[in-house]
Amino acid sequence: MASVVNLVLTAKPEEFEDLVAYMAEILPDTAKYEGAQVITCYSDPATHMLTVHEIWDSKAHQQAYFQWRAETGVVDRIVGMVAGPPAFEEYTHVAF
């Protein structure tokens, strides 16, 4: 069953532009990762916030992706650019 994740990041004000550029650099690889259906990113310069909206074939696919990003240092790099902990919203698609 499809898994939906919204990742909300609030950048340190001085890091906002760098975070936007970094996400633009890495998200094409995210979109190619096994199980990724939709990856989109939205930003609000006024609040220094970014939201990454992800749809995955399954929660297991998203978890494998996140593990890969952690192992390759991407998570640590992002953590250094944000003002606080990221917010995750996870949902399972409800068929109707």
N, C-alpha and C positions, 0 to 999 in steps of 0.2 A: 504494500500500500504506500502511496506517495507520502513523503514527509516534507513539510514546509518549515523553513527556519527564517526568522528575521533576526539579523544581528545588528544591533544599534551601538554605534561608537560615538563618543564625544571626544573630539580631539582637543589637545592643549591648543589654545588659540594660535600660538606661534608654530604649531605643527600641522595645522589644518590643510594648507596647500600641499605639503609634503605627503600627508596621509591620502589625500585625494589622488595625487599623482601615483603613489605606491599602489593603491587599489586599482587604478586604471592599468597599471603594469601587470599585476598578478591575477586579476579576475578573468582574463581570457583563458588562462590555464585552468582556473576553477571550472569554467564552462565546458572545458574538454575532459574533465575528470569523469571517470566511469560512474554512471548513475546520475549525473547532473542533467536536469531537464531545463531549468531556467535559472539564470543568475543575473540579477539586475542590482544596480547600486544607485542610490539617491543621496544628494547632499543638501544641507542647508547652511550656507556660509554665515548666516546671522547667528546661528546657535552652535556652529562648529560641529554639527552632527552629520553622521553618515549612517544610512541604513542599507544593509545588503539583504536583499530578498532572494532566497534560494528555494528551489523545488527539486527534490531528489527522488529517485525511484523508491528508496526506502531509507529508514533511519540508519541502517547499517552502512549504506553508501555514504551518508553525510558524516557519520562517525569515522569511517576510514579516511575520508578526505581531511577531516579536522586533525586526525592523528598524523597524517602526512605533513600537513602545514606546521604542526608543532615540531615534528622531527627535523624539518628543514629550516627552522628558525624564524619563519614568517610570523608566528604568533608572538614570539618575544619582541620582534621588531615593531609590530603593531602596538603591543602593550606599552612600549616606550614612547609612543606618540599620543596616547590617549590620557585624558584627565582622570579617568576612573575605570572601574571594571565594566566590561562590555555587558550589554543586556541581551539575553537570548530569549526569543519566543519560539517555541516548537509546537507544531500542529501536525495532526494526521488528517489526510484528506478524507472527507466524509462523502461517500458516493450517494447519489440520489437519482 
